[in-house]
Amino acid sequence: MATMTVRMSDSDAELARKFAAFEGKSFSDFARDAIFEKIEDYDDLEELRKAVAEDTGERYSQDEVLKELGL
């Protein structure tokens, strides 16, 4: 398992430690979760950009969708 170092001011470190404790997590777990949430947010944004670029403008009403689904 790799070990990483994060450099920040003492006041930022204290805030991060307190917030991790508030969440019931170790600082390591809190930092790992935050990193992967950021990566997931980026992936979601890229997916949105792709969907917008491929959008044909065609829209369906709720009634049309329900009818297509046989509901």
PDB file of N, H, CA, C and O in Angstrom:
ATOM      1  N   MET A   1       0.851  -1.170   0.000  1.00  0.00           N
ATOM      2  CA  MET A   1       0.000   0.000   0.000  1.00  0.00           C
ATOM      3  C   MET A   1       0.901   1.239   0.000  1.00  0.00           C
ATOM      4  O   MET A   1       1.885   1.300   0.737  1.00  0.00           O
ATOM      5  N   ALA A   2       0.559   2.211  -0.822  1.00  0.00           N
ATOM      6  H   ALA A   2      -0.240   2.162  -1.421  1.00  0.00           H
ATOM      7  CA  ALA A   2       1.342   3.445  -0.934  1.00  0.00           C
ATOM      8  C   ALA A   2       0.985   4.422   0.179  1.00  0.00           C
ATOM      9  O   ALA A   2      -0.136   4.425   0.689  1.00  0.00           O
ATOM     10  N   THR A   3       1.935   5.231   0.537  1.00  0.00           N
ATOM     11  H   THR A   3       2.845   5.229   0.122  1.00  0.00           H
ATOM     12  CA  THR A   3       1.736   6.310   1.490  1.00  0.00           C
ATOM     13  C   THR A   3       1.945   7.617   0.755  1.00  0.00           C
ATOM     14  O   THR A   3       2.908   7.766   0.003  1.00  0.00           O
ATOM     15  N   MET A   4       1.040   8.571   0.974  1.00  0.00           N
ATOM     16  H   MET A   4       0.258   8.450   1.585  1.00  0.00           H
ATOM     17  CA  MET A   4       1.137   9.877   0.327  1.00  0.00           C
ATOM     18  C   MET A   4       1.209  10.956   1.395  1.00  0.00           C
ATOM     19  O   MET A   4       0.679  10.796   2.494  1.00  0.00           O
ATOM     20  N   THR A   5       1.859  12.040   1.064  1.00  0.00           N
ATOM     21  H   THR A   5       2.289  12.170   0.171  1.00  0.00           H
ATOM     22  CA  THR A   5       1.978  13.175   1.967  1.00  0.00           C
ATOM     23  C   THR A   5       1.199  14.348   1.398  1.00  0.00           C
ATOM     24  O   THR A   5       1.285  14.648   0.207  1.00  0.00           O
ATOM     25  N   VAL A   6       0.437  15.008   2.263  1.00  0.00           N
ATOM     26  H   VAL A   6       0.367  14.764   3.230  1.00  0.00           H
ATOM     27  CA  VAL A   6      -0.310  16.199   1.867  1.00  0.00           C
ATOM     28  C   VAL A   6       0.242  17.364   2.677  1.00  0.00           C
ATOM     29  O   VAL A   6       0.283  17.310   3.906  1.00  0.00           O
ATOM     30  N   ARG A   7       0.661  18.400   1.994  1.00  0.00           N
ATOM     31  H   ARG A   7       0.629  18.444   0.996  1.00  0.00           H
ATOM     32  CA  ARG A   7       1.182  19.581   2.694  1.00  0.00           C
ATOM     33  C   ARG A   7       0.099  20.658   2.724  1.00  0.00           C
ATOM     34  O   ARG A   7      -0.500  20.999   1.703  1.00  0.00           O
ATOM     35  N   MET A   8      -0.133  21.184   3.935  1.00  0.00           N
ATOM     36  H   MET A   8       0.353  20.908   4.764  1.00  0.00           H
ATOM     37  CA  MET A   8      -1.093  22.270   4.109  1.00  0.00           C
ATOM     38  C   MET A   8      -0.742  23.022   5.379  1.00  0.00           C
ATOM     39  O   MET A   8       0.046  22.552   6.199  1.00  0.00           O
ATOM     40  N   SER A   9      -1.330  24.181   5.528  1.00  0.00           N
ATOM     41  H   SER A   9      -1.970  24.563   4.861  1.00  0.00           H
ATOM     42  CA  SER A   9      -1.069  24.975   6.727  1.00  0.00           C
ATOM     43  C   SER A   9      -1.587  24.230   7.957  1.00  0.00           C
ATOM     44  O   SER A   9      -2.435  23.344   7.859  1.00  0.00           O
ATOM     45  N   ASP A  10      -1.056  24.612   9.107  1.00  0.00           N
ATOM     46  H   ASP A  10      -0.367  25.332   9.187  1.00  0.00           H
ATOM     47  CA  ASP A  10      -1.501  23.979  10.350  1.00  0.00           C
ATOM     48  C   ASP A  10      -2.992  24.175  10.571  1.00  0.00           C
ATOM     49  O   ASP A  10      -3.681  23.263  11.030  1.00  0.00           O
ATOM     50  N   SER A  11      -3.491  25.362  10.246  1.00  0.00           N
ATOM     51  H   SER A  11      -2.932  26.102   9.873  1.00  0.00           H
ATOM     52  CA  SER A  11      -4.921  25.615  10.465  1.00  0.00           C
ATOM     53  C   SER A  11      -5.783  24.791   9.506  1.00  0.00           C
ATOM     54  O   SER A  11      -6.839  24.297   9.902  1.00  0.00           O
ATOM     55  N   ASP A  12      -5.351  24.637   8.255  1.00  0.00           N
ATOM     56  H   ASP A  12      -4.493  25.039   7.933  1.00  0.00           H
ATOM     57  CA  ASP A  12      -6.091  23.799   7.312  1.00  0.00           C
ATOM     58  C   ASP A  12      -6.051  22.340   7.740  1.00  0.00           C
ATOM     59  O   ASP A  12      -7.050  21.632   7.624  1.00  0.00           O
ATOM     60  N   ALA A  13      -4.904  21.887   8.234  1.00  0.00           N
ATOM     61  H   ALA A  13      -4.092  22.462   8.328  1.00  0.00           H
ATOM     62  CA  ALA A  13      -4.769  20.503   8.691  1.00  0.00           C
ATOM     63  C   ALA A  13      -5.690  20.238   9.871  1.00  0.00           C
ATOM     64  O   ALA A  13      -6.333  19.190   9.942  1.00  0.00           O
ATOM     65  N   GLU A  14      -5.754  21.185  10.791  1.00  0.00           N
ATOM     66  H   GLU A  14      -5.233  22.036  10.734  1.00  0.00           H
ATOM     67  CA  GLU A  14      -6.629  21.024  11.950  1.00  0.00           C
ATOM     68  C   GLU A  14      -8.092  20.971  11.519  1.00  0.00           C
ATOM     69  O   GLU A  14      -8.861  20.150  12.019  1.00  0.00           O
ATOM     70  N   LEU A  15      -8.470  21.835  10.601  1.00  0.00           N
ATOM     71  H   LEU A  15      -7.846  22.502  10.194  1.00  0.00           H
ATOM     72  CA  LEU A  15      -9.843  21.828  10.086  1.00  0.00           C
ATOM     73  C   LEU A  15     -10.156  20.493   9.410  1.00  0.00           C
ATOM     74  O   LEU A  15     -11.223  19.921   9.632  1.00  0.00           O
ATOM     75  N   ALA A  16      -9.244  20.002   8.598  1.00  0.00           N
ATOM     76  H   ALA A  16      -8.377  20.466   8.418  1.00  0.00           H
ATOM     77  CA  ALA A  16      -9.453  18.726   7.903  1.00  0.00           C
ATOM     78  C   ALA A  16      -9.568  17.576   8.902  1.00  0.00           C
ATOM     79  O   ALA A  16     -10.427  16.708   8.749  1.00  0.00           O
ATOM     80  N   ARG A  17      -8.708  17.562   9.924  1.00  0.00           N
ATOM     81  H   ARG A  17      -8.010  18.267  10.048  1.00  0.00           H
ATOM     82  CA  ARG A  17      -8.779  16.505  10.948  1.00  0.00           C
ATOM     83  C   ARG A  17     -10.114  16.563  11.694  1.00  0.00           C
ATOM     84  O   ARG A  17     -10.733  15.531  11.952  1.00  0.00           O
ATOM     85  N   LYS A  18     -10.548  17.770  12.036  1.00  0.00           N
ATOM     86  H   LYS A  18     -10.045  18.608  11.827  1.00  0.00           H
ATOM     87  CA  LYS A  18     -11.819  17.917  12.754  1.00  0.00           C
ATOM     88  C   LYS A  18     -12.998  17.487  11.887  1.00  0.00           C
ATOM     89  O   LYS A  18     -13.924  16.836  12.370  1.00  0.00           O
ATOM     90  N   PHE A  19     -12.960  17.851  10.606  1.00  0.00           N
ATOM     91  H   PHE A  19     -12.208  18.380  10.213  1.00  0.00           H
ATOM     92  CA  PHE A  19     -14.064  17.465   9.724  1.00  0.00           C
ATOM     93  C   PHE A  19     -14.091  15.953   9.530  1.00  0.00           C
ATOM     94  O   PHE A  19     -15.165  15.352   9.513  1.00  0.00           O
ATOM     95  N   ALA A  20     -12.925  15.335   9.385  1.00  0.00           N
ATOM     96  H   ALA A  20     -12.052  15.824   9.400  1.00  0.00           H
ATOM     97  CA  ALA A  20     -12.859  13.874   9.264  1.00  0.00           C
ATOM     98  C   ALA A  20     -13.453  13.222  10.508  1.00  0.00           C
ATOM     99  O   ALA A  20     -14.225  12.269  10.406  1.00  0.00           O
ATOM    100  N   ALA A  21     -13.095  13.732  11.671  1.00  0.00           N
ATOM    101  H   ALA A  21     -12.468  14.506  11.754  1.00  0.00           H
ATOM    102  CA  ALA A  21     -13.630  13.186  12.919  1.00  0.00           C
ATOM    103  C   ALA A  21     -15.141  13.371  12.986  1.00  0.00           C
ATOM    104  O   ALA A  21     -15.861  12.472  13.421  1.00  0.00           O
ATOM    105  N   PHE A  22     -15.619  14.528  12.559  1.00  0.00           N
ATOM    106  H   PHE A  22     -15.034  15.258  12.206  1.00  0.00           H
ATOM    107  CA  PHE A  22     -17.057  14.788  12.529  1.00  0.00           C
ATOM    108  C   PHE A  22     -17.769  13.767  11.654  1.00  0.00           C
ATOM    109  O   PHE A  22     -18.876  13.331  11.970  1.00  0.00           O
ATOM    110  N   GLU A  23     -17.126  13.386  10.545  1.00  0.00           N
ATOM    111  H   GLU A  23     -16.227  13.741  10.288  1.00  0.00           H
ATOM    112  CA  GLU A  23     -17.682  12.386   9.630  1.00  0.00           C
ATOM    113  C   GLU A  23     -17.505  10.963  10.166  1.00  0.00           C
ATOM    114  O   GLU A  23     -18.018  10.008   9.582  1.00  0.00           O
ATOM    115  N   GLY A  24     -16.781  10.824  11.272  1.00  0.00           N
ATOM    116  H   GLY A  24     -16.363  11.599  11.746  1.00  0.00           H
ATOM    117  CA  GLY A  24     -16.547   9.500  11.850  1.00  0.00           C
ATOM    118  C   GLY A  24     -15.501   8.713  11.082  1.00  0.00           C
ATOM    119  O   GLY A  24     -15.532   7.482  11.068  1.00  0.00           O
ATOM    120  N   LYS A  25     -14.568   9.419  10.438  1.00  0.00           N
ATOM    121  H   LYS A  25     -14.542  10.419  10.449  1.00  0.00           H
ATOM    122  CA  LYS A  25     -13.559   8.774   9.605  1.00  0.00           C
ATOM    123  C   LYS A  25     -12.168   9.163  10.084  1.00  0.00           C
ATOM    124  O   LYS A  25     -11.978  10.201  10.717  1.00  0.00           O
ATOM    125  N   SER A  26     -11.216   8.321   9.772  1.00  0.00           N
ATOM    126  H   SER A  26     -11.370   7.478   9.257  1.00  0.00           H
ATOM    127  CA  SER A  26      -9.828   8.719   9.973  1.00  0.00           C
ATOM    128  C   SER A  26      -9.496   9.757   8.905  1.00  0.00           C
ATOM    129  O   SER A  26     -10.194   9.866   7.897  1.00  0.00           O
ATOM    130  N   PHE A  27      -8.434  10.513   9.131  1.00  0.00           N
ATOM    131  H   PHE A  27      -7.867  10.425   9.949  1.00  0.00           H
ATOM    132  CA  PHE A  27      -8.039  11.490   8.114  1.00  0.00           C
ATOM    133  C   PHE A  27      -7.704  10.786   6.810  1.00  0.00           C
ATOM    134  O   PHE A  27      -8.036  11.282   5.734  1.00  0.00           O
ATOM    135  N   SER A  28      -7.049   9.636   6.896  1.00  0.00           N
ATOM    136  H   SER A  28      -6.779   9.233   7.771  1.00  0.00           H
ATOM    137  CA  SER A  28      -6.668   8.888   5.696  1.00  0.00           C
ATOM    138  C   SER A  28      -7.907   8.483   4.890  1.00  0.00           C
ATOM    139  O   SER A  28      -7.941   8.656   3.672  1.00  0.00           O
ATOM    140  N   ASP A  29      -8.917   7.949   5.569  1.00  0.00           N
ATOM    141  H   ASP A  29      -8.889   7.809   6.559  1.00  0.00           H
ATOM    142  CA  ASP A  29     -10.150   7.557   4.874  1.00  0.00           C
ATOM    143  C   ASP A  29     -10.858   8.774   4.288  1.00  0.00           C
ATOM    144  O   ASP A  29     -11.362   8.734   3.166  1.00  0.00           O
ATOM    145  N   PHE A  30     -10.888   9.857   5.065  1.00  0.00           N
ATOM    146  H   PHE A  30     -10.478   9.890   5.976  1.00  0.00           H
ATOM    147  CA  PHE A  30     -11.520  11.087   4.603  1.00  0.00           C
ATOM    148  C   PHE A  30     -10.830  11.618   3.345  1.00  0.00           C
ATOM    149  O   PHE A  30     -11.497  11.976   2.375  1.00  0.00           O
ATOM    150  N   ALA A  31      -9.516  11.668   3.360  1.00  0.00           N
ATOM    151  H   ALA A  31      -8.973  11.377   4.148  1.00  0.00           H
ATOM    152  CA  ALA A  31      -8.754  12.174   2.213  1.00  0.00           C
ATOM    153  C   ALA A  31      -8.943  11.264   0.997  1.00  0.00           C
ATOM    154  O   ALA A  31      -9.134  11.752  -0.118  1.00  0.00           O
ATOM    155  N   ARG A  32      -8.892   9.964   1.203  1.00  0.00           N
ATOM    156  H   ARG A  32      -8.738   9.568   2.108  1.00  0.00           H
ATOM    157  CA  ARG A  32      -9.080   9.022   0.097  1.00  0.00           C
ATOM    158  C   ARG A  32     -10.468   9.195  -0.526  1.00  0.00           C
ATOM    159  O   ARG A  32     -10.601   9.241  -1.749  1.00  0.00           O
ATOM    160  N   ASP A  33     -11.500   9.290   0.321  1.00  0.00           N
ATOM    161  H   ASP A  33     -11.391   9.253   1.314  1.00  0.00           H
ATOM    162  CA  ASP A  33     -12.863   9.485  -0.192  1.00  0.00           C
ATOM    163  C   ASP A  33     -12.975  10.793  -0.973  1.00  0.00           C
ATOM    164  O   ASP A  33     -13.592  10.833  -2.037  1.00  0.00           O
ATOM    165  N   ALA A  34     -12.379  11.859  -0.445  1.00  0.00           N
ATOM    166  H   ALA A  34     -11.877  11.827   0.419  1.00  0.00           H
ATOM    167  CA  ALA A  34     -12.440  13.162  -1.117  1.00  0.00           C
ATOM    168  C   ALA A  34     -11.756  13.114  -2.480  1.00  0.00           C
ATOM    169  O   ALA A  34     -12.256  13.689  -3.447  1.00  0.00           O
ATOM    170  N   ILE A  35     -10.638  12.446  -2.558  1.00  0.00           N
ATOM    171  H   ILE A  35     -10.232  11.979  -1.772  1.00  0.00           H
ATOM    172  CA  ILE A  35      -9.911  12.323  -3.827  1.00  0.00           C
ATOM    173  C   ILE A  35     -10.762  11.585  -4.858  1.00  0.00           C
ATOM    174  O   ILE A  35     -10.889  12.031  -5.999  1.00  0.00           O
ATOM    175  N   PHE A  36     -11.339  10.464  -4.458  1.00  0.00           N
ATOM    176  H   PHE A  36     -11.236  10.102  -3.531  1.00  0.00           H
ATOM    177  CA  PHE A  36     -12.119   9.692  -5.421  1.00  0.00           C
ATOM    178  C   PHE A  36     -13.453  10.351  -5.763  1.00  0.00           C
ATOM    179  O   PHE A  36     -13.962  10.163  -6.868  1.00  0.00           O
ATOM    180  N   GLU A  37     -14.024  11.115  -4.841  1.00  0.00           N
ATOM    181  H   GLU A  37     -13.610  11.267  -3.943  1.00  0.00           H
ATOM    182  CA  GLU A  37     -15.230  11.892  -5.170  1.00  0.00           C
ATOM    183  C   GLU A  37     -14.897  12.941  -6.228  1.00  0.00           C
ATOM    184  O   GLU A  37     -15.686  13.168  -7.145  1.00  0.00           O
ATOM    185  N   LYS A  38     -13.753  13.570  -6.108  1.00  0.00           N
ATOM    186  H   LYS A  38     -13.112  13.385  -5.363  1.00  0.00           H
ATOM    187  CA  LYS A  38     -13.321  14.573  -7.093  1.00  0.00           C
ATOM    188  C   LYS A  38     -13.140  13.926  -8.465  1.00  0.00           C
ATOM    189  O   LYS A  38     -13.553  14.493  -9.477  1.00  0.00           O
ATOM    190  N   ILE A  39     -12.527  12.750  -8.503  1.00  0.00           N
ATOM    191  H   ILE A  39     -12.192  12.290  -7.681  1.00  0.00           H
ATOM    192  CA  ILE A  39     -12.341  12.030  -9.765  1.00  0.00           C
ATOM    193  C   ILE A  39     -13.697  11.654 -10.361  1.00  0.00           C
ATOM    194  O   ILE A  39     -13.908  11.794 -11.565  1.00  0.00           O
ATOM    195  N   GLU A  40     -14.612  11.179  -9.522  1.00  0.00           N
ATOM    196  H   GLU A  40     -14.441  11.065  -8.543  1.00  0.00           H
ATOM    197  CA  GLU A  40     -15.949  10.818  -9.998  1.00  0.00           C
ATOM    198  C   GLU A  40     -16.684  12.045 -10.544  1.00  0.00           C
ATOM    199  O   GLU A  40     -17.357  11.957 -11.571  1.00  0.00           O
ATOM    200  N   ASP A  41     -16.560  13.185  -9.865  1.00  0.00           N
ATOM    201  H   ASP A  41     -16.014  13.257  -9.030  1.00  0.00           H
ATOM    202  CA  ASP A  41     -17.182  14.426 -10.348  1.00  0.00           C
ATOM    203  C   ASP A  41     -16.652  14.789 -11.728  1.00  0.00           C
ATOM    204  O   ASP A  41     -17.420  15.194 -12.600  1.00  0.00           O
ATOM    205  N   TYR A  42     -15.354  14.648 -11.932  1.00  0.00           N
ATOM    206  H   TYR A  42     -14.730  14.319 -11.223  1.00  0.00           H
ATOM    207  CA  TYR A  42     -14.744  14.945 -13.225  1.00  0.00           C
ATOM    208  C   TYR A  42     -15.295  14.003 -14.299  1.00  0.00           C
ATOM    209  O   TYR A  42     -15.633  14.437 -15.400  1.00  0.00           O
ATOM    210  N   ASP A  43     -15.381  12.709 -13.967  1.00  0.00           N
ATOM    211  H   ASP A  43     -15.106  12.357 -13.072  1.00  0.00           H
ATOM    212  CA  ASP A  43     -15.931  11.740 -14.922  1.00  0.00           C
ATOM    213  C   ASP A  43     -17.378  12.074 -15.271  1.00  0.00           C
ATOM    214  O   ASP A  43     -17.775  11.984 -16.433  1.00  0.00           O
ATOM    215  N   ASP A  44     -18.173  12.463 -14.261  1.00  0.00           N
ATOM    216  H   ASP A  44     -17.851  12.536 -13.318  1.00  0.00           H
ATOM    217  CA  ASP A  44     -19.565  12.842 -14.509  1.00  0.00           C
ATOM    218  C   ASP A  44     -19.644  14.066 -15.418  1.00  0.00           C
ATOM    219  O   ASP A  44     -20.489  14.125 -16.311  1.00  0.00           O
ATOM    220  N   LEU A  45     -18.767  15.039 -15.192  1.00  0.00           N
ATOM    221  H   LEU A  45     -18.080  14.991 -14.467  1.00  0.00           H
ATOM    222  CA  LEU A  45     -18.755  16.237 -16.025  1.00  0.00           C
ATOM    223  C   LEU A  45     -18.398  15.897 -17.461  1.00  0.00           C
ATOM    224  O   LEU A  45     -19.008  16.427 -18.390  1.00  0.00           O
ATOM    225  N   GLU A  46     -17.428  15.029 -17.657  1.00  0.00           N
ATOM    226  H   GLU A  46     -16.933  14.599 -16.903  1.00  0.00           H
ATOM    227  CA  GLU A  46     -17.050  14.615 -19.014  1.00  0.00           C
ATOM    228  C   GLU A  46     -18.201  13.885 -19.703  1.00  0.00           C
ATOM    229  O   GLU A  46     -18.434  14.076 -20.896  1.00  0.00           O
ATOM    230  N   GLU A  47     -18.915  13.054 -18.956  1.00  0.00           N
ATOM    231  H   GLU A  47     -18.726  12.898 -17.987  1.00  0.00           H
ATOM    232  CA  GLU A  47     -20.065  12.346 -19.512  1.00  0.00           C
ATOM    233  C   GLU A  47     -21.163  13.332 -19.914  1.00  0.00           C
ATOM    234  O   GLU A  47     -21.788  13.169 -20.962  1.00  0.00           O
ATOM    235  N   LEU A  48     -21.400  14.354 -19.087  1.00  0.00           N
ATOM    236  H   LEU A  48     -20.892  14.487 -18.235  1.00  0.00           H
ATOM    237  CA  LEU A  48     -22.383  15.390 -19.411  1.00  0.00           C
ATOM    238  C   LEU A  48     -21.975  16.146 -20.665  1.00  0.00           C
ATOM    239  O   LEU A  48     -22.801  16.376 -21.549  1.00  0.00           O
ATOM    240  N   ARG A  49     -20.713  16.533 -20.747  1.00  0.00           N
ATOM    241  H   ARG A  49     -20.042  16.346 -20.029  1.00  0.00           H
ATOM    242  CA  ARG A  49     -20.242  17.256 -21.932  1.00  0.00           C
ATOM    243  C   ARG A  49     -20.442  16.421 -23.189  1.00  0.00           C
ATOM    244  O   ARG A  49     -20.848  16.950 -24.224  1.00  0.00           O
ATOM    245  N   LYS A  50     -20.166  15.135 -23.113  1.00  0.00           N
ATOM    246  H   LYS A  50     -19.836  14.706 -22.272  1.00  0.00           H
ATOM    247  CA  LYS A  50     -20.349  14.246 -24.259  1.00  0.00           C
ATOM    248  C   LYS A  50     -21.835  14.168 -24.637  1.00  0.00           C
ATOM    249  O   LYS A  50     -22.183  14.221 -25.817  1.00  0.00           O
ATOM    250  N   ALA A  51     -22.700  14.042 -23.635  1.00  0.00           N
ATOM    251  H   ALA A  51     -22.417  13.999 -22.677  1.00  0.00           H
ATOM    252  CA  ALA A  51     -24.141  13.953 -23.905  1.00  0.00           C
ATOM    253  C   ALA A  51     -24.657  15.233 -24.549  1.00  0.00           C
ATOM    254  O   ALA A  51     -25.475  15.177 -25.467  1.00  0.00           O
ATOM    255  N   VAL A  52     -24.188  16.382 -24.080  1.00  0.00           N
ATOM    256  H   VAL A  52     -23.524  16.427 -23.334  1.00  0.00           H
ATOM    257  CA  VAL A  52     -24.614  17.664 -24.652  1.00  0.00           C
ATOM    258  C   VAL A  52     -24.132  17.776 -26.094  1.00  0.00           C
ATOM    259  O   VAL A  52     -24.868  18.246 -26.962  1.00  0.00           O
ATOM    260  N   ALA A  53     -22.903  17.348 -26.350  1.00  0.00           N
ATOM    261  H   ALA A  53     -22.305  16.967 -25.645  1.00  0.00           H
ATOM    262  CA  ALA A  53     -22.344  17.427 -27.707  1.00  0.00           C
ATOM    263  C   ALA A  53     -23.101  16.523 -28.677  1.00  0.00           C
ATOM    264  O   ALA A  53     -23.215  16.840 -29.860  1.00  0.00           O
ATOM    265  N   GLU A  54     -23.617  15.398 -28.181  1.00  0.00           N
ATOM    266  H   GLU A  54     -23.524  15.140 -27.219  1.00  0.00           H
ATOM    267  CA  GLU A  54     -24.320  14.434 -29.033  1.00  0.00           C
ATOM    268  C   GLU A  54     -25.832  14.649 -29.049  1.00  0.00           C
ATOM    269  O   GLU A  54     -26.548  13.905 -29.718  1.00  0.00           O
ATOM    270  N   ASP A  55     -26.326  15.643 -28.333  1.00  0.00           N
ATOM    271  H   ASP A  55     -25.745  16.249 -27.789  1.00  0.00           H
ATOM    272  CA  ASP A  55     -27.760  15.900 -28.216  1.00  0.00           C
ATOM    273  C   ASP A  55     -28.347  16.310 -29.563  1.00  0.00           C
ATOM    274  O   ASP A  55     -27.859  17.236 -30.211  1.00  0.00           O
ATOM    275  N   THR A  56     -29.392  15.613 -29.969  1.00  0.00           N
ATOM    276  H   THR A  56     -29.789  14.860 -29.443  1.00  0.00           H
ATOM    277  CA  THR A  56     -30.055  15.921 -31.236  1.00  0.00           C
ATOM    278  C   THR A  56     -31.189  16.925 -31.062  1.00  0.00           C
ATOM    279  O   THR A  56     -31.742  17.419 -32.044  1.00  0.00           O
ATOM    280  N   GLY A  57     -31.531  17.224 -29.818  1.00  0.00           N
ATOM    281  H   GLY A  57     -31.082  16.822 -29.020  1.00  0.00           H
ATOM    282  CA  GLY A  57     -32.627  18.145 -29.552  1.00  0.00           C
ATOM    283  C   GLY A  57     -33.978  17.453 -29.474  1.00  0.00           C
ATOM    284  O   GLY A  57     -34.982  18.087 -29.148  1.00  0.00           O
ATOM    285  N   GLU A  58     -34.015  16.172 -29.768  1.00  0.00           N
ATOM    286  H   GLU A  58     -33.200  15.657 -30.034  1.00  0.00           H
ATOM    287  CA  GLU A  58     -35.274  15.430 -29.721  1.00  0.00           C
ATOM    288  C   GLU A  58     -35.679  15.210 -28.263  1.00  0.00           C
ATOM    289  O   GLU A  58     -34.872  14.782 -27.438  1.00  0.00           O
ATOM    290  N   ARG A  59     -36.936  15.509 -27.966  1.00  0.00           N
ATOM    291  H   ARG A  59     -37.592  15.856 -28.636  1.00  0.00           H
ATOM    292  CA  ARG A  59     -37.448  15.381 -26.599  1.00  0.00           C
ATOM    293  C   ARG A  59     -38.741  14.586 -26.620  1.00  0.00           C
ATOM    294  O   ARG A  59     -39.454  14.552 -27.623  1.00  0.00           O
ATOM    295  N   TYR A  60     -39.028  13.950 -25.500  1.00  0.00           N
ATOM    296  H   TYR A  60     -38.449  13.978 -24.685  1.00  0.00           H
ATOM    297  CA  TYR A  60     -40.239  13.159 -25.354  1.00  0.00           C
ATOM    298  C   TYR A  60     -40.958  13.596 -24.088  1.00  0.00           C
ATOM    299  O   TYR A  60     -40.325  13.878 -23.070  1.00  0.00           O
ATOM    300  N   SER A  61     -42.287  13.650 -24.155  1.00  0.00           N
ATOM    301  H   SER A  61     -42.801  13.420 -24.982  1.00  0.00           H
ATOM    302  CA  SER A  61     -43.063  13.991 -22.967  1.00  0.00           C
ATOM    303  C   SER A  61     -43.128  12.761 -22.059  1.00  0.00           C
ATOM    304  O   SER A  61     -42.829  11.642 -22.475  1.00  0.00           O
ATOM    305  N   GLN A  62     -43.517  12.995 -20.836  1.00  0.00           N
ATOM    306  H   GLN A  62     -43.759  13.904 -20.497  1.00  0.00           H
ATOM    307  CA  GLN A  62     -43.658  11.886 -19.892  1.00  0.00           C
ATOM    308  C   GLN A  62     -44.703  10.902 -20.406  1.00  0.00           C
ATOM    309  O   GLN A  62     -44.518   9.690 -20.295  1.00  0.00           O
ATOM    310  N   ASP A  63     -45.796  11.408 -20.964  1.00  0.00           N
ATOM    311  H   ASP A  63     -45.947  12.392 -21.053  1.00  0.00           H
ATOM    312  CA  ASP A  63     -46.842  10.534 -21.492  1.00  0.00           C
ATOM    313  C   ASP A  63     -46.305   9.664 -22.627  1.00  0.00           C
ATOM    314  O   ASP A  63     -46.631   8.479 -22.700  1.00  0.00           O
ATOM    315  N   GLU A  64     -45.488  10.233 -23.509  1.00  0.00           N
ATOM    316  H   GLU A  64     -45.224  11.196 -23.450  1.00  0.00           H
ATOM    317  CA  GLU A  64     -44.902   9.461 -24.614  1.00  0.00           C
ATOM    318  C   GLU A  64     -43.995   8.346 -24.092  1.00  0.00           C
ATOM    319  O   GLU A  64     -44.007   7.233 -24.618  1.00  0.00           O
ATOM    320  N   VAL A  65     -43.231   8.642 -23.083  1.00  0.00           N
ATOM    321  H   VAL A  65     -43.221   9.546 -22.656  1.00  0.00           H
ATOM    322  CA  VAL A  65     -42.330   7.639 -22.510  1.00  0.00           C
ATOM    323  C   VAL A  65     -43.131   6.518 -21.851  1.00  0.00           C
ATOM    324  O   VAL A  65     -42.827   5.339 -22.033  1.00  0.00           O
ATOM    325  N   LEU A  66     -44.154   6.891 -21.087  1.00  0.00           N
ATOM    326  H   LEU A  66     -44.401   7.849 -20.939  1.00  0.00           H
ATOM    327  CA  LEU A  66     -44.984   5.884 -20.441  1.00  0.00           C
ATOM    328  C   LEU A  66     -45.699   5.012 -21.460  1.00  0.00           C
ATOM    329  O   LEU A  66     -45.809   3.801 -21.271  1.00  0.00           O
ATOM    330  N   LYS A  67     -46.181   5.611 -22.528  1.00  0.00           N
ATOM    331  H   LYS A  67     -46.092   6.595 -22.681  1.00  0.00           H
ATOM    332  CA  LYS A  67     -46.847   4.843 -23.583  1.00  0.00           C
ATOM    333  C   LYS A  67     -45.875   3.871 -24.236  1.00  0.00           C
ATOM    334  O   LYS A  67     -46.223   2.716 -24.481  1.00  0.00           O
ATOM    335  N   GLU A  68     -44.651   4.330 -24.521  1.00  0.00           N
ATOM    336  H   GLU A  68     -44.367   5.268 -24.321  1.00  0.00           H
ATOM    337  CA  GLU A  68     -43.616   3.481 -25.133  1.00  0.00           C
ATOM    338  C   GLU A  68     -43.288   2.296 -24.222  1.00  0.00           C
ATOM    339  O   GLU A  68     -42.995   1.199 -24.697  1.00  0.00           O
ATOM    340  N   LEU A  69     -43.341   2.531 -22.916  1.00  0.00           N
ATOM    341  H   LEU A  69     -43.579   3.422 -22.531  1.00  0.00           H
ATOM    342  CA  LEU A  69     -43.047   1.470 -21.951  1.00  0.00           C
ATOM    343  C   LEU A  69     -44.255   0.585 -21.673  1.00  0.00           C
ATOM    344  O   LEU A  69     -44.152  -0.407 -20.951  1.00  0.00           O
ATOM    345  N   GLY A  70     -45.390   0.943 -22.245  1.00  0.00           N
ATOM    346  H   GLY A  70     -45.473   1.748 -22.831  1.00  0.00           H
ATOM    347  CA  GLY A  70     -46.601   0.154 -22.049  1.00  0.00           C
ATOM    348  C   GLY A  70     -47.230   0.364 -20.680  1.00  0.00           C
ATOM    349  O   GLY A  70     -47.908  -0.518 -20.155  1.00  0.00           O
ATOM    350  N   LEU A  71     -47.002   1.523 -20.115  1.00  0.00           N
ATOM    351  H   LEU A  71     -46.451   2.241 -20.541  1.00  0.00           H
ATOM    352  CA  LEU A  71     -47.551   1.801 -18.786  1.00  0.00           C
ATOM    353  C   LEU A  71     -48.709   2.764 -18.838  1.00  0.00           C
ATOM    354  O   LEU A  71     -49.280   3.098 -17.800  1.00  0.00           O
TER     355      LEU A  71
END
